[in-house]
Amino acid sequence: MGFPSADIINNIIFNKHLNSGRRFILPDNISQSIEKCLESSNSDINNASHVLKDQLRGNYSSSKHTEYTNVAVVDAYTIEYLPRYFFIPHIIFRDLALCRELVGFGITIRILDMGSGTGAVSLGVYDLFSNDTFNDYSVDLVAVDKSEAALTRQFCLINQVGFRYDLFHCEALDISDIDKVSQFLKRNKPWDIIISANFIVELDVHIQKSLIALLSRYLSEFGSLVICEPPQDYAKIIIHNIADVIKDSGLTVYYPCSAPWSCKPKKVKCWIWRDYDIIDPIKPISREDESIELNSTKLQMSLVILNKCNKSILEFFKNNRPDLTWSIVSPKFGGFYEICPSHKTFYSDKPYNRGDLVGWREGSNGTVDVVVHERL
Ligand SMILES: C[S@@+](CC[C@H](N)C(=O)[O-])C[C@H]1O[C@@H](n2cnc3c(N)ncnc32)[C@H](O)[C@@H]1O
């Protein structure tokens, strides 16, 4: 049968529940399990939630060292952030499925989740693969984090939801100890997918570079390394900082754009992020006499998929429409959209999102005439 197509995965993501359109809806079994695993009082969770928000969403300019040892902080993260980052694996596998080589997995897919925390990624992976379409595959997932409290929560959630976790392992490891990480990776290689979600920003810059170089060595032949970060300037600066290591490690960008190493320094803030304004408001979590409500319903992230086999998502679109040049839409300035990697611009009063794909032709006076517009 082979790995499901991107269209099939899109249907699983968006049409699982009737009339969901293009909205992500957190499955009931996940929200119920979150509710059951919480340990702190509502007021402690609300206080921890304010602290986390300042740390994670504030405009920081250097590595953050958020501690996830306190149970109220773990509770707050589980309620506030996990429901959105839960969809990261769905998006990754959907994007990868556009390139058949990158999803040419064996029957067991080996996934490493670095800085795994309370398990947004592992829950998302198991949720996706619990769909019958993936019956031919099993997932061997290893979650690594230095916070035992976060890993305990992750285990509790997986258990509560009732996912089969015979192939789930978690390991407490300080990832800034590069020698230990190296030993760990050697013991467990190779990996089909390595995911680092909302984690790189927590490391010092020199560790970020050593880690990327190391991880690239332990990917399987068509394996992918995925880095997701919040769309903040600091995260974009990091991607630019580590761009040389990424390149020297033989990795190329599959999606969205290769901007980190082709952009001029003035464009340092241009690294593409994706902004899905489409998460259904998550139901209030009712406990004791109060309820806790999620503040934000947006899924915003910079997400870059790297591989060692020089694949670009643009190939898929080129195969379908070889008569067009294909590019990825970057930021908008005064009605002008820039497209990468050509760095040409076009004017439109129609809304395009960062990361959208356009198939275009050059007009008579050198203009970009967009013929096809695709949104993933
Ligand atoms: C913002 S959370 C992200 C959790 C999860 N990946 C997600 O997207 O929801 C960052 C995680 O990185 C972990 N972390 C930070 N520094 C670490 C280190 N040096 N070694 C291992 N884990 C680390 C923290 O304990 C925390 O669980």
The ligand as an SDF file (V2000), in Angstrom:
LIG
                    3D

 27 29  0  0  0  0  0  0  0  0999 V2000
    9.0680   24.6400   25.4790 C   0  0  0  0  0  0  0  0  0  0  0  0
    9.2740   22.9770   25.9770 S   0  0  0  0  0  0  0  0  0  0  0  0
    8.8830   22.1140   24.4900 C   0  0  0  0  0  0  0  0  0  0  0  0
    8.2550   20.7850   24.7630 C   0  0  0  0  0  0  0  0  0  0  0  0
    7.7120   20.0660   23.5150 C   0  0  0  0  0  0  0  0  0  0  0  0
    8.7470   19.7670   22.5740 N   0  0  0  0  0  0  0  0  0  0  0  0
    6.6280   20.8910   22.8780 C   0  0  0  0  0  0  0  0  0  0  0  0
    6.7890   21.3730   21.7390 O   0  0  0  0  0  0  0  0  0  0  0  0
    5.5740   21.0630   23.4950 O   0  0  0  0  0  0  0  0  0  0  0  0
   11.0250   22.8130   26.0650 C   0  0  0  0  0  0  0  0  0  0  0  0
   11.4950   21.4900   26.6460 C   0  0  0  0  0  0  0  0  0  0  0  0
   12.9150   21.4230   26.4910 O   0  0  0  0  0  0  0  0  0  0  0  0
   13.4450   20.8130   27.6430 C   0  0  0  0  0  0  0  0  0  0  0  0
   14.8620   21.1750   27.7700 N   0  0  0  0  0  0  0  0  0  0  0  0
   15.4040   22.4110   27.8850 C   0  0  0  0  0  0  0  0  0  0  0  0
   16.7390   22.3340   27.9670 N   0  0  0  0  0  0  0  0  0  0  0  0
   17.0500   21.0200   27.8930 C   0  0  0  0  0  0  0  0  0  0  0  0
   18.2670   20.2990   27.9120 C   0  0  0  0  0  0  0  0  0  0  0  0
   19.4310   20.9080   28.0590 N   0  0  0  0  0  0  0  0  0  0  0  0
   18.2170   18.9490   27.8280 N   0  0  0  0  0  0  0  0  0  0  0  0
   17.0440   18.2980   27.6890 C   0  0  0  0  0  0  0  0  0  0  0  0
   15.8480   18.9290   27.6560 N   0  0  0  0  0  0  0  0  0  0  0  0
   15.8550   20.2740   27.7540 C   0  0  0  0  0  0  0  0  0  0  0  0
   12.6140   21.3540   28.7760 C   0  0  0  0  0  0  0  0  0  0  0  0
   12.7080   20.5280   29.9380 O   0  0  0  0  0  0  0  0  0  0  0  0
   11.2220   21.3690   28.1350 C   0  0  0  0  0  0  0  0  0  0  0  0
   10.5390   20.1870   28.3980 O   0  0  0  0  0  0  0  0  0  0  0  0
  1  2  1  0
  2  3  1  0
  2 10  1  0
  3  4  1  0
  4  5  1  0
  5  6  1  0
  5  7  1  0
  7  8  2  0
  7  9  1  0
 10 11  1  0
 11 12  1  0
 11 26  1  0
 12 13  1  0
 13 14  1  0
 13 24  1  0
 14 15  1  0
 14 23  1  0
 15 16  2  0
 16 17  1  0
 17 18  1  0
 17 23  2  0
 18 19  1  0
 18 20  2  0
 20 21  1  0
 21 22  2  0
 22 23  1  0
 24 25  1  0
 24 26  1  0
 26 27  1  0
M  CHG  2   2   1   9  -1
M  END
$$$$
